């Protein structure tokens, strides 16, 4: 791995990384940091991406660098889909896993409008695409599904689905979302934006 795009993708997946790991993967770090300017924050020994995770920039990098069998890549793709819906971005174009992202983006748009039934249908479409590809369901996908289930029918399947999400080694964002469902907080914008 090397270059600005690869570094962006790496930080988007990790959320943050220690200097030692960054130096090992990106030996020519100074030109990369100059090219990114204020998009990367360095606090002590930790690098953090300041650019909000959105499909508008993450999807092309995902297409170039992702290993679809890497669980973290799928987690962050689903999170980017939700955050793109929050930001009002146009639906992502593409086939394969980008079609999964588009379904989750549509589901999150519906959920944010308070349309739980439409969100359930769109999330179900995304999960069906993942299943058809033989891929596991990311915890982020299950956490969003749990939120829609609980919004549609409080006390129904949502809490059980949230527990399943927590069993799958979730990212901090997915963990916050699933824990919110278990606590009865159904705000789809709940998870911290910096995670």
C-alpha positions in Angstrom: 0.0 0.0 0.0 1.1 3.5 -0.7 -0.1 6.9 -1.8 -2.7 9.4 -0.7 -5.7 7.2 -1.6 -4.4 4.1 0.1 -3.7 6.2 3.2 -7.2 7.6 3.2 -8.7 4.1 2.8 -6.5 2.8 5.6 -7.6 5.5 8.0 -11.2 5.3 7.0 -11.1 1.6 7.9 -9.2 2.0 11.1 -10.8 5.3 12.4 -7.4 6.0 13.9 -4.0 4.5 13.9 -0.8 4.7 15.9 2.3 6.3 14.3 4.3 3.1 14.3 1.7 1.2 12.3 1.3 4.2 9.9 5.0 4.4 9.3 5.3 0.7 8.7 2.6 0.8 6.0 3.4 4.2 4.5 7.1 4.9 4.7 6.8 8.0 2.5 4.4 9.6 5.0 5.4 13.3 4.8 4.3 13.9 1.2 1.0 12.1 1.9 0.3 14.3 4.9 1.1 17.4 2.9 -1.3 16.3 0.2 -4.1 15.7 2.7 -3.5 19.0 4.6 -6.1 19.4 7.4 -8.0 16.2 6.6 -5.8 14.3 9.0 -5.4 15.1 12.7 -2.2 14.0 14.6 -2.5 14.0 18.3 0.7 12.6 20.0 1.2 9.2 18.4 -2.2 8.9 16.9 -3.4 9.7 13.4 -7.1 10.3 12.9 -9.1 11.1 9.7 -11.2 14.3 10.1 -13.1 13.9 6.8 -16.6 12.5 7.6 -17.1 8.9 6.3 -19.3 9.2 3.2 -19.9 7.1 0.1 -19.1 10.0 -2.2 -15.4 9.5 -1.5 -15.2 6.1 0.3 -17.0 4.1 -2.4 -14.4 4.7 -5.1 -11.6 3.8 -2.6 -13.6 0.7 -1.5 -13.8 -0.4 -5.1 -10.0 0.0 -5.6 -8.6 -1.3 -2.3 -11.2 -3.4 -0.5 -11.0 -7.1 0.2 -14.7 -8.0 0.4 -13.9 -10.8 2.8 -12.4 -8.3 5.2 -15.1 -7.8 7.8 -14.0 -4.2 8.7 -14.4 -3.1 5.1 -18.0 -4.2 5.0 -18.7 -2.6 8.4 -17.3 0.7 7.2 -19.2 0.5 3.9 -22.5 0.1 5.7 -21.6 2.9 8.1 -20.7 5.2 5.2 -24.0 4.4 3.6 -25.9 5.6 6.7 -23.8 8.7 7.1 -24.3 9.5 3.4 -28.0 9.3 4.0 -27.7 11.6 7.0 -25.8 14.1 4.8 -28.3 13.9 2.0 -25.8 12.6 -0.6 -27.1 11.1 -3.9 -27.5 7.3 -3.9 -24.2 5.6 -4.7 -23.8 4.1 -8.1 -22.3 0.7 -8.8 -22.7 -3.1 -8.7 -21.8 -5.8 -6.3 -21.1 -4.5 -2.8 -21.9 -1.0 -3.9 -25.5 -2.2 -4.6 -25.5 -3.4 -1.0 -24.4 0.1 0.1 -27.1 1.7 -2.1 -29.8 -0.5 -0.4 -28.5 0.5 3.0 -28.3 4.1 2.0 -32.0 4.0 0.8 -32.9 2.2 4.1 -31.3 4.9 6.2 -32.9 7.7 4.2 -36.3 6.1 5.0 -35.4 5.5 8.6 -34.3 9.2 9.0 -37.7 10.2 7.5 -39.4 8.0 10.1 -40.5 5.4 7.5 -39.6 2.2 9.4 -41.4 -0.2 7.0 -39.6 1.2 4.0 -36.3 1.1 5.9 -36.9 -2.6 6.7 -37.5 -3.4 3.1 -34.4 -1.6 1.9 -32.2 -3.1 4.6 -33.7 -6.6 3.8 -32.7 -6.0 0.2 -29.1 -5.2 1.2 -28.9 -8.2 3.5 -30.3 -10.4 0.7 -27.5 -9.2 -1.6 -24.9 -10.0 1.1 -26.4 -13.4 1.6 -26.4 -14.0 -2.2 -22.7 -13.2 -2.3 -22.0 -15.6 0.5 -20.9 -12.9 2.9 -21.7 -12.6 6.6 -23.9 -9.8 7.9 -21.8 -7.0 9.3 -22.7 -5.8 12.8 -23.4 -2.3 11.4 -26.1 -3.9 9.1 -27.7 -5.8 11.9 -27.6 -2.7 14.2 -29.4 -0.6 11.5 -31.9 -3.5 11.0 -32.5 -3.6 14.7 -33.2 0.1 14.8 -35.7 -0.2 12.0 -37.3 -3.3 13.6 -37.7 -1.5 16.9 -39.1 1.6 15.3 -41.6 -0.4 13.3 -42.7 -2.7 16.1 -41.4 -1.7 19.6 -40.7 -4.7 21.7 -40.5 -7.0 18.6 -37.4 -8.4 17.0 -35.3 -5.3 17.3 -33.7 -6.1 20.7 -32.7 -9.6 19.6 -31.2 -8.3 16.4 -29.3 -5.7 18.4 -27.8 -8.4 20.6 -26.7 -10.3 17.5 -25.0 -7.2 16.2 -23.1 -6.9 19.5 -21.9 -10.5 19.2 -20.2 -9.8 15.9 -17.2 -7.7 17.0 -18.8 -4.4 16.1 -17.1 -1.1 15.3 -17.6 1.6 17.9 -20.3 3.2 15.7 -22.3 -0.1 15.3 -21.8 -0.8 19.0 -23.3 2.6 20.0 -26.2 2.1 17.6 -27.0 -1.5 18.9 -26.6 -0.4 22.5 -29.0 2.5 21.8 -31.6 0.1 20.6 -31.2 -2.0 23.7 -31.6 1.1 25.9 -34.7 2.2 23.9 -33.0 5.1 22.2 -34.2 5.0 18.6 -32.5 8.1 17.3 -30.7 7.0 14.1 -28.2 9.8 14.5 -27.2 8.7 18.0 -23.8 7.1 17.3 -20.8 9.4 17.8 -19.7 11.0 14.5 -16.0 10.7 15.3 -16.0 6.9 15.7 
